[in-house]
Amino acid sequence: MAVMAYTILVADDEPAIRTMLEVILSADGHEIVAVPDGRAALAYLQSHTPDALLLDVKMPYMDGFEICSRVKRIKRLRGCAVLLLSTVDDDQTRDQAKLVGADDIVVKPVSGKLLRGRVNQLIEARRGGSLYPL
């Protein structure tokens, strides 16, 4: 089964993580736009509507929670799948992700196969109109 190509915004302050995510996700033919922080992510989102956002929870200027919260309040961006990336796997982080409207949260380090599957599944669920629960 062929995977459709999507545009995915990746926001992470670690250059090595951004590069790794680009390599993993571009393997399915997706167009990856990688930015180093929350400010750059919001600047991109002012004039673009990607299919999905991968947001690091902890970044300078604005964290992934805040970006997600803002994205979910903008009608044009509401349909974007938002996946948060975190090094912390606890109830507080998961509760915060739900509160801001994230579609899923993945704990780093992440397996490439798992990440590709989750991203494609989230985008397809969003496009099909059914929400994929966190």
The first five atom37 places (N, CA, C, CB, O) and aatype in JSON, in Angstrom:
{
  "aatype": [12, 0, 19, 12, 0, 18, 16, 9, 10, 19, 0, 3, 3, 6, 14, 0, 9, 1, 16, 12, 10, 6, 19, 9, 10, 15, 0, 3, 7, 8, 6, 9, 19, 0, 19, 14, 3, 7, 1, 0, 0, 10, 0, 18, 10, 5, 15, 8, 16, 14, 3, 0, 10, 10, 10, 3, 19, 11, 12, 14, 18, 12, 3, 7, 13, 6, 9, 4, 15, 1, 19, 11, 1, 9, 11, 1, 10, 1, 7, 4, 0, 19, 10, 10, 10, 15, 16, 19, 3, 3, 3, 5, 16, 1, 3, 5, 0, 11, 10, 19, 7, 0, 3, 3, 9, 19, 19, 11, 14, 19, 15, 7, 11, 10, 10, 1, 7, 1, 19, 2, 5, 10, 9, 6, 0, 1, 1, 7, 7, 15, 10, 18, 14, 10],
  "atom_mask": [
    [1, 1, 1, 1, 1],
    [1, 1, 1, 1, 1],
    [1, 1, 1, 1, 1],
    [1, 1, 1, 1, 1],
    [1, 1, 1, 1, 1],
    [1, 1, 1, 1, 1],
    [1, 1, 1, 1, 1],
    [1, 1, 1, 1, 1],
    [1, 1, 1, 1, 1],
    [1, 1, 1, 1, 1],
    [1, 1, 1, 1, 1],
    [1, 1, 1, 1, 1],
    [1, 1, 1, 1, 1],
    [1, 1, 1, 1, 1],
    [1, 1, 1, 1, 1],
    [1, 1, 1, 1, 1],
    [1, 1, 1, 1, 1],
    [1, 1, 1, 1, 1],
    [1, 1, 1, 1, 1],
    [1, 1, 1, 1, 1],
    [1, 1, 1, 1, 1],
    [1, 1, 1, 1, 1],
    [1, 1, 1, 1, 1],
    [1, 1, 1, 1, 1],
    [1, 1, 1, 1, 1],
    [1, 1, 1, 1, 1],
    [1, 1, 1, 1, 1],
    [1, 1, 1, 1, 1],
    [1, 1, 1, 0, 1],
    [1, 1, 1, 1, 1],
    [1, 1, 1, 1, 1],
    [1, 1, 1, 1, 1],
    [1, 1, 1, 1, 1],
    [1, 1, 1, 1, 1],
    [1, 1, 1, 1, 1],
    [1, 1, 1, 1, 1],
    [1, 1, 1, 1, 1],
    [1, 1, 1, 0, 1],
    [1, 1, 1, 1, 1],
    [1, 1, 1, 1, 1],
    [1, 1, 1, 1, 1],
    [1, 1, 1, 1, 1],
    [1, 1, 1, 1, 1],
    [1, 1, 1, 1, 1],
    [1, 1, 1, 1, 1],
    [1, 1, 1, 1, 1],
    [1, 1, 1, 1, 1],
    [1, 1, 1, 1, 1],
    [1, 1, 1, 1, 1],
    [1, 1, 1, 1, 1],
    [1, 1, 1, 1, 1],
    [1, 1, 1, 1, 1],
    [1, 1, 1, 1, 1],
    [1, 1, 1, 1, 1],
    [1, 1, 1, 1, 1],
    [1, 1, 1, 1, 1],
    [1, 1, 1, 1, 1],
    [1, 1, 1, 1, 1],
    [1, 1, 1, 1, 1],
    [1, 1, 1, 1, 1],
    [1, 1, 1, 1, 1],
    [1, 1, 1, 1, 1],
    [1, 1, 1, 1, 1],
    [1, 1, 1, 0, 1],
    [1, 1, 1, 1, 1],
    [1, 1, 1, 1, 1],
    [1, 1, 1, 1, 1],
    [1, 1, 1, 1, 1],
    [1, 1, 1, 1, 1],
    [1, 1, 1, 1, 1],
    [1, 1, 1, 1, 1],
    [1, 1, 1, 1, 1],
    [1, 1, 1, 1, 1],
    [1, 1, 1, 1, 1],
    [1, 1, 1, 1, 1],
    [1, 1, 1, 1, 1],
    [1, 1, 1, 1, 1],
    [1, 1, 1, 1, 1],
    [1, 1, 1, 0, 1],
    [1, 1, 1, 1, 1],
    [1, 1, 1, 1, 1],
    [1, 1, 1, 1, 1],
    [1, 1, 1, 1, 1],
    [1, 1, 1, 1, 1],
    [1, 1, 1, 1, 1],
    [1, 1, 1, 1, 1],
    [1, 1, 1, 1, 1],
    [1, 1, 1, 1, 1],
    [1, 1, 1, 1, 1],
    [1, 1, 1, 1, 1],
    [1, 1, 1, 1, 1],
    [1, 1, 1, 1, 1],
    [1, 1, 1, 1, 1],
    [1, 1, 1, 1, 1],
    [1, 1, 1, 1, 1],
    [1, 1, 1, 1, 1],
    [1, 1, 1, 1, 1],
    [1, 1, 1, 1, 1],
    [1, 1, 1, 1, 1],
    [1, 1, 1, 1, 1],
    [1, 1, 1, 0, 1],
    [1, 1, 1, 1, 1],
    [1, 1, 1, 1, 1],
    [1, 1, 1, 1, 1],
    [1, 1, 1, 1, 1],
    [1, 1, 1, 1, 1],
    [1, 1, 1, 1, 1],
    [1, 1, 1, 1, 1],
    [1, 1, 1, 1, 1],
    [1, 1, 1, 1, 1],
    [1, 1, 1, 1, 1],
    [1, 1, 1, 0, 1],
    [1, 1, 1, 1, 1],
    [1, 1, 1, 1, 1],
    [1, 1, 1, 1, 1],
    [1, 1, 1, 1, 1],
    [1, 1, 1, 0, 1],
    [1, 1, 1, 1, 1],
    [1, 1, 1, 1, 1],
    [1, 1, 1, 1, 1],
    [1, 1, 1, 1, 1],
    [1, 1, 1, 1, 1],
    [1, 1, 1, 1, 1],
    [1, 1, 1, 1, 1],
    [1, 1, 1, 1, 1],
    [1, 1, 1, 1, 1],
    [1, 1, 1, 1, 1],
    [1, 1, 1, 0, 1],
    [1, 1, 1, 0, 1],
    [1, 1, 1, 1, 1],
    [1, 1, 1, 1, 1],
    [1, 1, 1, 1, 1],
    [1, 1, 1, 1, 1],
    [1, 1, 1, 1, 1]
  ],
  "atom_positions": [
    [[0.84, -1.19, 0.0], [0.0, 0.0, 0.0], [0.88, 1.25, 0.0], [-0.95, 0.0, 1.22], [1.73, 1.41, 0.88]],
    [[0.69, 2.11, -0.96], [1.49, 3.33, -1.06], [1.0, 4.36, -0.04], [1.43, 3.91, -2.49], [-0.2, 4.5, 0.2]],
    [[1.94, 5.06, 0.53], [1.62, 6.1, 1.49], [1.57, 7.42, 0.74], [2.67, 6.15, 2.67], [2.46, 7.71, -0.07]],
    [[0.56, 8.22, 1.0], [0.48, 9.54, 0.36], [1.57, 10.43, 0.92], [-0.92, 10.18, 0.59], [2.0, 10.28, 2.06]],
    [[2.02, 11.36, 0.09], [3.04, 12.31, 0.55], [2.35, 13.51, 1.2], [3.95, 12.76, -0.63], [1.42, 14.08, 0.64]],
    [[2.83, 13.87, 2.38], [2.27, 14.98, 3.13], [3.35, 16.01, 3.43], [1.64, 14.48, 4.44], [4.54, 15.74, 3.3]],
    [[2.91, 17.2, 3.83], [3.83, 18.23, 4.3], [3.81, 18.19, 5.82], [3.45, 19.66, 3.75], [2.75, 18.28, 6.44]],
    [[4.98, 18.05, 6.41], [5.09, 17.92, 7.86], [6.06, 18.97, 8.4], [5.55, 16.49, 8.26], [7.2, 19.07, 7.95]],
    [[5.58, 19.75, 9.37], [6.43, 20.72, 10.05], [7.06, 20.04, 11.26], [5.62, 22.0, 10.47], [6.35, 19.49, 12.1]],
    [[8.38, 20.09, 11.33], [9.11, 19.52, 12.47], [9.76, 20.68, 13.21], [10.19, 18.46, 12.0], [10.53, 21.43, 12.63]],
    [[9.45, 20.82, 14.5], [10.05, 21.87, 15.31], [10.78, 21.23, 16.49], [8.98, 22.89, 15.81], [10.15, 20.64, 17.37]],
    [[12.1, 21.34, 16.49], [12.92, 20.79, 17.57], [14.2, 21.61, 17.65], [13.24, 19.26, 17.32], [14.8, 21.93, 16.62]],
    [[14.61, 21.95, 18.86], [15.79, 22.81, 19.01], [17.12, 22.05, 18.87], [15.75, 23.48, 20.35], [18.18, 22.68, 18.82]],
    [[17.07, 20.73, 18.81], [18.3, 19.94, 18.65], [18.52, 19.64, 17.17], [18.21, 18.61, 19.46], [17.72, 18.91, 16.57]],
    [[19.58, 20.18, 16.56], [19.83, 19.95, 15.12], [19.89, 18.46, 14.76], [21.12, 20.62, 14.7], [19.37, 18.06, 13.72]],
    [[20.51, 17.65, 15.58], [20.63, 16.22, 15.28], [19.25, 15.55, 15.26], [21.55, 15.51, 16.31], [19.0, 14.67, 14.43]],
    [[18.37, 15.94, 16.17], [17.02, 15.37, 16.21], [16.24, 15.81, 14.97], [16.27, 15.81, 17.52], [15.55, 15.01, 14.34]],
    [[16.36, 17.1, 14.63], [15.66, 17.6, 13.42], [16.1, 16.81, 12.19], [15.94, 19.12, 13.21], [15.26, 16.39, 11.39]],
    [[17.4, 16.61, 12.06], [17.92, 15.87, 10.9], [17.41, 14.43, 10.91], [19.46, 15.88, 10.9], [17.01, 13.91, 9.87]],
    [[17.44, 13.79, 12.07], [16.96, 12.41, 12.18], [15.48, 12.32, 11.79], [17.17, 11.87, 13.62], [15.09, 11.42, 11.05]],
    [[14.68, 13.24, 12.29], [13.24, 13.24, 11.97], [13.01, 13.48, 10.48], [12.51, 14.31, 12.8], [12.13, 12.87, 9.88]],
    [[13.8, 14.38, 9.9], [13.69, 14.63, 8.45], [13.98, 13.36, 7.66], [14.66, 15.76, 8.01], [13.24, 13.01, 6.74]],
    [[15.04, 12.66, 8.03], [15.43, 11.43, 7.32], [14.34, 10.37, 7.46], [16.77, 10.9, 7.87], [13.95, 9.74, 6.48]],
    [[13.86, 10.17, 8.69], [12.83, 9.16, 8.96], [11.56, 9.45, 8.15], [12.5, 9.1, 10.47], [11.03, 8.57, 7.47]],
    [[11.08, 10.68, 8.23], [9.79, 11.01, 7.62], [9.87, 11.2, 6.11], [9.24, 12.26, 8.24], [8.89, 10.94, 5.4]],
    [[11.01, 11.63, 5.61], [11.13, 11.81, 4.16], [11.25, 10.45, 3.46], [12.35, 12.69, 3.82], [11.12, 10.37, 2.24]],
    [[11.51, 9.38, 4.22], [11.57, 8.03, 3.63], [10.24, 7.65, 2.99], [11.96, 6.99, 4.71], [10.22, 6.83, 2.07]],
    [[9.15, 8.22, 3.47], [7.83, 7.95, 2.89], [7.47, 8.96, 1.8], [6.76, 7.96, 3.98], [6.35, 8.96, 1.29]],
    [[8.42, 9.83, 1.45], [8.18, 10.81, 0.4], [7.55, 12.11, 0.9], [0.0, 0.0, 0.0], [7.18, 12.96, 0.09]],
    [[7.44, 12.27, 2.22], [6.85, 13.49, 2.76], [7.79, 14.68, 2.57], [6.52, 13.31, 4.25], [9.02, 14.53, 2.55]],
    [[7.19, 15.86, 2.43], [7.98, 17.09, 2.39], [8.12, 17.54, 3.84], [7.29, 18.21, 1.48], [7.13, 17.76, 4.54]],
    [[9.36, 17.68, 4.29], [9.62, 18.05, 5.68], [10.13, 19.48, 5.74], [10.64, 17.07, 6.34], [11.06, 19.85, 5.03]],
    [[9.51, 20.28, 6.59], [9.97, 21.63, 6.86], [10.44, 21.61, 8.31], [8.83, 22.73, 6.61], [9.64, 21.4, 9.23]],
    [[11.74, 21.82, 8.51], [12.3, 21.73, 9.86], [12.7, 23.11, 10.37], [13.51, 20.79, 9.89], [13.37, 23.88, 9.67]],
    [[12.28, 23.42, 11.59], [12.59, 24.7, 12.21], [13.16, 24.47, 13.62], [11.33, 25.61, 12.28], [12.88, 23.46, 14.25]],
    [[13.98, 25.44, 14.1], [14.69, 25.22, 15.37], [13.94, 25.61, 16.65], [15.94, 25.96, 15.34], [14.41, 25.3, 17.74]],
    [[12.79, 26.28, 16.53], [12.12, 26.71, 17.76], [10.67, 27.09, 17.49], [12.86, 27.89, 18.4], [10.21, 27.09, 16.35]],
    [[9.97, 27.41, 18.56], [8.56, 27.74, 18.47], [8.26, 28.99, 17.68], [0.0, 0.0, 0.0], [7.25, 29.05, 16.97]],
    [[9.12, 29.99, 17.79], [8.91, 31.24, 17.03], [8.96, 30.97, 15.53], [9.97, 32.29, 17.42], [8.12, 31.47, 14.78]],
    [[9.95, 30.17, 15.12], [10.09, 29.85, 13.7], [8.9, 29.01, 13.22], [11.41, 29.09, 13.44], [8.45, 29.15, 12.08]],
    [[8.4, 28.14, 14.09], [7.23, 27.32, 13.75], [6.02, 28.22, 13.49], [6.93, 26.29, 14.87], [5.32, 28.04, 12.5]],
    [[5.78, 29.17, 14.38], [4.63, 30.07, 14.21], [4.79, 30.96, 12.98], [4.44, 30.94, 15.45], [3.81, 31.26, 12.3]],
    [[6.01, 31.37, 12.7], [6.26, 32.2, 11.51], [5.9, 31.4, 10.25], [7.75, 32.66, 11.45], [5.28, 31.93, 9.34]],
    [[6.28, 30.13, 10.21], [5.96, 29.27, 9.06], [4.44, 29.08, 8.95], [6.67, 27.89, 9.2], [3.88, 29.13, 7.86]],
    [[3.79, 28.87, 10.09], [2.36, 28.59, 10.09], [1.5, 29.8, 9.72], [1.95, 28.09, 11.45], [0.32, 29.64, 9.4]],
    [[2.07, 30.99, 9.75], [1.31, 32.18, 9.35], [0.89, 32.11, 7.89], [2.13, 33.45, 9.6], [-0.17, 32.63, 7.52]],
    [[1.71, 31.46, 7.06], [1.39, 31.43, 5.62], [1.34, 30.02, 5.03], [2.4, 32.26, 4.86], [1.21, 29.87, 3.82]],
    [[1.45, 29.0, 5.87], [1.42, 27.62, 5.38], [0.48, 26.77, 6.25], [2.84, 27.0, 5.38], [0.29, 27.05, 7.43]],
    [[-0.1, 25.74, 5.64], [-0.95, 24.81, 6.37], [-0.44, 23.39, 6.11], [-2.46, 24.96, 5.95], [-0.85, 22.75, 5.15]],
    [[0.45, 22.9, 6.98], [0.97, 21.55, 6.78], [-0.08, 20.5, 7.15], [2.25, 21.34, 7.62], [-1.1, 20.82, 7.77]],
    [[0.18, 19.26, 6.76], [-0.73, 18.17, 7.12], [-0.53, 17.75, 8.57], [-0.52, 16.97, 6.2], [-1.47, 17.3, 9.24]],
    [[0.71, 17.9, 9.05], [1.01, 17.48, 10.42], [2.12, 18.34, 11.0], [1.41, 16.0, 10.47], [2.93, 18.93, 10.28]],
    [[2.14, 18.41, 12.32], [3.19, 19.1, 13.05], [3.79, 18.13, 14.06], [2.64, 20.39, 13.76], [3.06, 17.47, 14.8]],
    [[5.11, 18.06, 14.09], [5.83, 17.32, 15.13], [6.52, 18.38, 15.96], [6.87, 16.26, 14.53], [7.42, 19.06, 15.48]],
    [[6.11, 18.51, 17.2], [6.6, 19.59, 18.05], [7.3, 19.05, 19.29], [5.45, 20.51, 18.45], [6.72, 18.27, 20.05]],
    [[8.54, 19.47, 19.47], [9.25, 19.12, 20.69], [8.57, 19.86, 21.84], [10.77, 19.47, 20.59], [8.23, 21.03, 21.72]],
    [[8.39, 19.17, 22.95], [7.73, 19.8, 24.1], [8.59, 20.91, 24.68], [7.43, 18.75, 25.18], [8.06, 21.96, 25.05]],
    [[9.9, 20.71, 24.77], [10.78, 21.72, 25.37], [11.66, 22.36, 24.3], [11.67, 21.09, 26.47], [12.58, 21.75, 23.77]],
    [[11.33, 23.65, 24.0], [12.1, 24.43, 23.03], [12.22, 25.86, 23.52], [11.44, 24.39, 21.62], [11.41, 26.31, 24.34]],
    [[13.22, 26.58, 23.02], [13.34, 28.0, 23.39], [12.2, 28.83, 22.78], [14.69, 28.56, 22.93], [11.59, 28.43, 21.8]],
    [[11.94, 29.97, 23.38], [10.95, 30.96, 22.93], [9.51, 30.53, 23.14], [11.17, 31.28, 21.48], [8.7, 31.29, 23.67]],
    [[9.18, 29.29, 22.72], [7.81, 28.81, 22.89], [7.85, 27.29, 22.8], [6.85, 29.42, 21.81], [8.41, 26.73, 21.87]],
    [[7.24, 26.63, 23.79], [7.3, 25.16, 23.79], [6.2, 24.55, 22.92], [7.18, 24.63, 25.22], [5.29, 25.24, 22.45]],
    [[6.3, 23.25, 22.73], [5.35, 22.52, 21.88], [3.92, 22.61, 22.38], [0.0, 0.0, 0.0], [2.99, 22.65, 21.57]],
    [[3.73, 22.64, 23.7], [2.38, 22.76, 24.25], [1.73, 24.07, 23.81], [2.42, 22.69, 25.8], [0.57, 24.09, 23.38]],
    [[2.49, 25.17, 23.91], [1.95, 26.49, 23.57], [1.64, 26.58, 22.07], [2.95, 27.59, 23.97], [0.61, 27.12, 21.68]],
    [[2.54, 26.05, 21.23], [2.3, 26.07, 19.78], [1.04, 25.28, 19.47], [3.53, 25.49, 19.0], [0.19, 25.74, 18.71]],
    [[0.92, 24.09, 20.04], [-0.25, 23.24, 19.8], [-1.53, 23.97, 20.21], [-0.12, 21.91, 20.57], [-2.51, 23.97, 19.48]],
    [[-1.5, 24.57, 21.37], [-2.67, 25.3, 21.87], [-3.08, 26.39, 20.9], [-2.37, 25.9, 23.25], [-4.27, 26.56, 20.63]],
    [[-2.11, 27.13, 20.38], [-2.41, 28.21, 19.43], [-2.94, 27.65, 18.11], [-1.15, 29.06, 19.17], [-3.91, 28.18, 17.55]],
    [[-2.3, 26.59, 17.61], [-2.72, 25.97, 16.34], [-4.17, 25.51, 16.42], [-1.8, 24.78, 15.99], [-4.94, 25.72, 15.48]],
    [[-4.55, 24.9, 17.53], [-5.91, 24.36, 17.66], [-6.97, 25.44, 17.77], [-5.99, 23.45, 18.87], [-8.16, 25.17, 17.65]],
    [[-6.54, 26.7, 18.01], [-7.49, 27.81, 18.09], [-7.65, 28.53, 16.76], [-7.05, 28.8, 19.15], [-8.49, 29.43, 16.64]],
    [[-6.85, 28.16, 15.75], [-6.91, 28.8, 14.44], [-7.66, 27.88, 13.49], [-5.48, 29.13, 13.9], [-7.23, 26.76, 13.22]],
    [[-8.78, 28.36, 12.98], [-9.66, 27.51, 12.16], [-8.91, 26.84, 11.01], [-10.81, 28.33, 11.62], [-9.1, 25.65, 10.77]],
    [[-8.07, 27.58, 10.29], [-7.35, 27.05, 9.13], [-6.41, 25.91, 9.52], [-6.56, 28.16, 8.45], [-6.16, 25.02, 8.71]],
    [[-5.9, 25.94, 10.74], [-4.91, 24.95, 11.18], [-5.5, 23.82, 12.02], [-3.82, 25.63, 11.95], [-4.81, 22.84, 12.32]],
    [[-6.75, 23.96, 12.41], [-7.37, 23.0, 13.33], [-7.31, 21.56, 12.82], [-8.81, 23.38, 13.56], [-7.25, 20.62, 13.61]],
    [[-7.33, 21.39, 11.49], [-7.31, 20.05, 10.92], [-5.94, 19.41, 10.86], [0.0, 0.0, 0.0], [-5.82, 18.23, 10.51]],
    [[-4.89, 20.16, 11.21], [-3.53, 19.61, 11.19], [-3.37, 18.6, 12.33], [-2.47, 20.75, 11.32], [-3.79, 18.86, 13.46]],
    [[-2.78, 17.47, 12.03], [-2.46, 16.5, 13.08], [-1.27, 17.04, 13.87], [-2.15, 15.07, 12.47], [-0.28, 17.46, 13.28]],
    [[-1.36, 17.02, 15.2], [-0.27, 17.51, 16.03], [0.23, 16.38, 16.91], [-0.72, 18.72, 16.9], [-0.51, 15.79, 17.69]],
    [[1.52, 16.09, 16.75], [2.17, 15.05, 17.53], [3.28, 15.71, 18.34], [2.72, 13.9, 16.62], [4.18, 16.33, 17.77]],
    [[3.22, 15.57, 19.64], [4.24, 16.15, 20.5], [5.35, 15.13, 20.75], [3.63, 16.62, 21.84], [5.09, 13.93, 20.84]],
    [[6.58, 15.62, 20.86], [7.74, 14.78, 21.16], [8.26, 15.19, 22.53], [8.85, 14.92, 20.06], [8.47, 16.38, 22.79]],
    [[8.47, 14.21, 23.4], [8.91, 14.52, 24.75], [9.92, 13.48, 25.23], [7.72, 14.57, 25.7], [9.87, 12.31, 24.85]],
    [[10.84, 13.94, 26.08], [11.76, 13.0, 26.72], [11.15, 12.48, 28.01], [13.13, 13.67, 27.0], [11.66, 11.54, 28.62]],
    [[10.05, 13.11, 28.43], [9.39, 12.73, 29.69], [8.11, 11.97, 29.39], [9.09, 13.99, 30.56], [7.28, 12.41, 28.59]],
    [[7.95, 10.82, 30.04], [6.74, 10.02, 29.86], [6.05, 9.89, 31.21], [7.07, 8.61, 29.24], [6.29, 8.93, 31.95]],
    [[5.21, 10.86, 31.53], [4.49, 10.81, 32.8], [3.07, 11.35, 32.62], [5.24, 11.61, 33.9], [2.74, 11.92, 31.58]],
    [[2.25, 11.16, 33.64], [0.84, 11.59, 33.57], [0.7, 13.09, 33.36], [0.1, 11.18, 34.83], [-0.18, 13.54, 32.63]],
    [[1.57, 13.87, 33.99], [1.49, 15.32, 33.88], [1.71, 15.76, 32.43], [2.52, 16.0, 34.8], [0.98, 16.62, 31.92]],
    [[2.7, 15.18, 31.76], [2.98, 15.52, 30.37], [1.83, 15.1, 29.48], [4.29, 14.86, 29.89], [1.41, 15.86, 28.6]],
    [[1.3, 13.88, 29.69], [0.17, 13.4, 28.88], [-1.08, 14.25, 29.12], [-0.12, 11.92, 29.21], [-1.81, 14.55, 28.17]],
    [[-1.33, 14.63, 30.36], [-2.49, 15.47, 30.67], [-2.37, 16.84, 29.99], [-2.63, 15.65, 32.2], [-3.34, 17.36, 29.45]],
    [[-1.16, 17.4, 30.03], [-0.93, 18.7, 29.39], [-1.14, 18.59, 27.88], [0.51, 19.21, 29.7], [-1.7, 19.49, 27.26]],
    [[-0.69, 17.48, 27.28], [-0.86, 17.26, 25.84], [-2.35, 17.21, 25.49], [-0.15, 15.95, 25.39], [-2.77, 17.79, 24.49]],
    [[-3.13, 16.52, 26.29], [-4.58, 16.44, 26.06], [-5.22, 17.82, 26.2], [-5.24, 15.45, 27.03], [-6.07, 18.2, 25.41]],
    [[-4.79, 18.55, 27.22], [-5.34, 19.86, 27.51], [-5.16, 20.83, 26.33], [-4.68, 20.44, 28.75], [-6.06, 21.61, 26.03]],
    [[-4.02, 20.76, 25.66], [-3.76, 21.69, 24.55], [-4.29, 21.16, 23.21], [-2.27, 21.96, 24.43], [-4.18, 21.83, 22.19]],
    [[-4.85, 19.94, 23.22], [-5.47, 19.4, 22.02], [-4.57, 18.59, 21.11], [0.0, 0.0, 0.0], [-4.91, 18.38, 19.94]],
    [[-3.42, 18.14, 21.62], [-2.51, 17.33, 20.79], [-3.2, 16.02, 20.41], [-1.18, 17.04, 21.55], [-4.01, 15.48, 21.16]],
    [[-2.87, 15.51, 19.23], [-3.45, 14.26, 18.77], [-2.72, 13.05, 19.34], [-3.44, 14.2, 17.24], [-3.3, 11.98, 19.49]],
    [[-1.45, 13.23, 19.65], [-0.66, 12.12, 20.19], [0.61, 12.68, 20.79], [-0.33, 11.06, 19.08], [0.97, 13.83, 20.56]],
    [[1.29, 11.85, 21.56], [2.58, 12.22, 22.14], [3.48, 11.0, 22.01], [2.44, 12.69, 23.65], [3.07, 9.88, 22.28]],
    [[4.72, 11.25, 21.59], [5.7, 10.18, 21.4], [6.89, 10.5, 22.28], [6.11, 10.02, 19.9], [7.35, 11.65, 22.34]],
    [[7.39, 9.49, 22.96], [8.53, 9.67, 23.86], [9.83, 9.42, 23.1], [8.42, 8.72, 25.08], [9.97, 8.42, 22.39]],
    [[10.78, 10.35, 23.26], [12.11, 10.22, 22.66], [12.98, 9.35, 23.57], [12.76, 11.62, 22.44], [12.78, 9.37, 24.78]],
    [[13.92, 8.59, 23.05], [14.17, 8.41, 21.62], [13.07, 7.57, 21.0], [15.55, 7.76, 21.38], [12.52, 6.66, 21.63]],
    [[12.76, 7.88, 19.75], [11.63, 7.25, 19.08], [12.13, 6.34, 17.96], [10.66, 8.32, 18.52], [13.12, 6.65, 17.29]],
    [[11.46, 5.24, 17.77], [11.81, 4.33, 16.67], [11.25, 4.92, 15.39], [11.25, 2.88, 16.92], [10.12, 5.42, 15.36]],
    [[12.04, 4.86, 14.32], [11.62, 5.41, 13.04], [10.35, 4.77, 12.52], [0.0, 0.0, 0.0], [9.46, 5.46, 12.02]],
    [[10.27, 3.46, 12.62], [9.1, 2.73, 12.11], [7.84, 3.15, 12.88], [9.32, 1.2, 12.23], [6.79, 3.39, 12.29]],
    [[7.95, 3.24, 14.21], [6.82, 3.66, 15.04], [6.39, 5.07, 14.67], [7.2, 3.58, 16.55], [5.2, 5.33, 14.49]],
    [[7.35, 5.98, 14.56], [7.02, 7.37, 14.26], [6.35, 7.5, 12.9], [8.29, 8.22, 14.3], [5.34, 8.2, 12.78]],
    [[6.88, 6.85, 11.89], [6.28, 6.92, 10.55], [4.85, 6.39, 10.58], [7.13, 6.12, 9.54], [3.96, 6.98, 9.97]],
    [[4.63, 5.3, 11.27], [3.29, 4.73, 11.37], [2.32, 5.66, 12.06], [0.0, 0.0, 0.0], [1.2, 5.86, 11.61]],
    [[2.76, 6.24, 13.18], [1.89, 7.14, 13.96], [1.54, 8.39, 13.15], [2.57, 7.54, 15.27], [0.38, 8.81, 13.13]],
    [[2.54, 8.97, 12.49], [2.31, 10.2, 11.73], [1.33, 9.93, 10.59], [3.63, 10.75, 11.17], [0.36, 10.68, 10.42]],
    [[1.56, 8.87, 9.82], [0.66, 8.55, 8.71], [-0.75, 8.25, 9.2], [1.2, 7.36, 7.91], [-1.73, 8.69, 8.6]],
    [[-0.85, 7.52, 10.3], [-2.15, 7.17, 10.87], [-2.9, 8.43, 11.33], [-1.98, 6.19, 12.06], [-4.1, 8.57, 11.08]],
    [[-2.19, 9.33, 11.99], [-2.83, 10.56, 12.48], [-3.32, 11.43, 11.34], [-1.85, 11.36, 13.34], [-4.44, 11.95, 11.39]],
    [[-2.5, 11.59, 10.3], [-2.9, 12.43, 9.17], [-4.12, 11.82, 8.48], [-1.73, 12.59, 8.17], [-5.09, 12.52, 8.17]],
    [[-4.06, 10.51, 8.24], [-5.18, 9.86, 7.56], [-6.46, 9.93, 8.39], [-4.83, 8.4, 7.26], [-7.55, 10.1, 7.83]],
    [[-6.34, 9.79, 9.7], [-7.52, 9.89, 10.57], [-8.1, 11.3, 10.51], [-7.15, 9.52, 12.03], [-9.31, 11.48, 10.45]],
    [[-7.23, 12.29, 10.53], [-7.67, 13.69, 10.47], [-8.35, 13.97, 9.13], [-6.47, 14.65, 10.67], [-9.38, 14.63, 9.07]],
    [[-7.76, 13.47, 8.06], [-8.31, 13.69, 6.71], [-9.64, 12.98, 6.54], [-7.32, 13.21, 5.64], [-10.54, 13.46, 5.85]],
    [[-9.77, 11.81, 7.18], [-11.0, 11.04, 7.08], [-12.09, 11.57, 8.0], [0.0, 0.0, 0.0], [-13.23, 11.11, 7.96]],
    [[-11.73, 12.53, 8.82], [-12.7, 13.15, 9.71], [-12.85, 12.47, 11.06], [0.0, 0.0, 0.0], [-13.51, 13.0, 11.96]],
    [[-12.23, 11.28, 11.22], [-12.34, 10.63, 12.53], [-11.12, 11.0, 13.35], [-12.47, 9.08, 12.4], [-9.99, 10.96, 12.85]],
    [[-11.34, 11.35, 14.57], [-10.23, 11.75, 15.43], [-9.57, 10.51, 16.04], [-10.72, 12.7, 16.54], [-10.23, 9.57, 16.46]],
    [[-8.26, 10.55, 16.07], [-7.48, 9.46, 16.67], [-7.21, 9.86, 18.11], [-6.13, 9.18, 15.87], [-6.58, 10.89, 18.33]],
    [[-7.65, 9.1, 19.08], [-7.52, 9.53, 20.48], [-6.09, 9.52, 20.98], [-8.34, 8.64, 21.37], [-5.27, 8.69, 20.57]],
    [[-5.79, 10.45, 21.85], [-4.47, 10.56, 22.47], [-4.25, 9.4, 23.41], [-4.32, 11.89, 23.23], [-3.19, 9.31, 24.04]]
  ]
}
